[in-house]
Amino acid sequence: MPHAFPDPRTLLVEPVLTWFDEARRPLPWRSDDATPWGILVSEFMCQQTQVDRVIPRWHSWLDRWPSPADLAQADVADAIRMWDRLGYPRRAKWLHESAVIIRDEHEGQIPTSTEELRALPGVGEYTAAAVQAFAFDMPAVVLDTNVRRVISRTLNGEAQPRSHVTNAEREQAATLLEHTRPAEWSAAVMEFGALVCKAAQPLCAECPVARMCRWRAAGFPPPAFQVRRQAAFAGSDRQARGRIMELLRSAQEPIPSSAIESAWHDDEQVTRALVGLVKDALVEQTALGDYRLKGSR
Ligand code: SF4
C-alpha cells in the first residue's frame, strides 16, 4: 500500500532536480528548438529502444520529414524502411498513420488534449502525457517505467511497480507534480530512474535521495510479486520477424515466399512470423503471391 509522504519537495523533488541540473544528458529532443513533432517522434522511437540507438535515427527522420505533413505524404513503406533496425516496426506505421491524422484533422499541428492525443495510433497514456509535458509544458502525469520504479522504491518501499499502472500511483505522481515545475520534474525523474535508480544494480551509493528511500531502509526486499520477464530474443518469433523485415526493407522488388523461408531455419516459425507481419499490416502480398513492405509502390 502506498504511504502518505510528508515533504516531497525537500526529500525527493529538490534533490532529484539538483542532480538533474548536473547529470542530464543533452538529448536533442530536449533542446530549446525541438518542435512538438520532434518530441512526438522521440517518444515513439524511445518506447522500446535505447536512447543511444534512437538519436541518429531521430535526426535522419526529422531531416527527411520535418513536419507531420511531410511524413503524411510519404509512403508508409518509406517510413518502415526509415525505421530501419529500431525494432517493433509497428511504431513506424503508427507514426505514419498519426501524421496523416494530424495533417487531416488538426491542420498539421500536434494536438494538446488527452483525448485527441490518445486517438492517435500508438499513443497511450504515457506518450500522451509525455507530449503534453515536454512539448507544451502542461502539468501532465508522466508515468514511464523509470518514474514508476523510482516512486515504487522511494515512497512505497517496493522493488518494482505492479505490471499495470494503478490509480494510487497516479495520485502519488500527481502529488509530486504539485511541488515543482511539471515538465522539468518529469524529465528529471525519468532520467534519474534511467541512470541512477536503475532496474538492475541501482547506484544507491551515489544516490541523492538514499536517506529517504524506503526500499533501501527496508533492506532492499525482493519484489512481492512475480516480475514478468521478456523472453530471450535469440531464436524467438521476434527475431524471425526482424529477419523478414530486414530482407523486405532492402529489397527493390517483391520477394517470393521461398526466399523468405530460406532466410530462417525454422519453417513453422517463419510462417508464423510472416502471417503476423501481414496481419499487423507491415507486409503485404502482391497479386503474384510475393511479399513486400506494406504500401510499397
Ligand atoms: S537508494 Fe537506491 S533504490 Fe533508493 S532511490 Fe536511490 S538508487 Fe534507487
Boltz pocket constraint, residues with backbone or C-beta under 6 A from the ligand:
constraints:
  - pocket:
      binder: B
      contacts: [[A, 150], [A, 153], [A, 154], [A, 196], [A, 197], [A, 198], [A, 202], [A, 203], [A, 204], [A, 207], [A, 208], [A, 209], [A, 210], [A, 211], [A, 213], [A, 214], [A, 215], [A, 216]]
      max_distance: 6.0
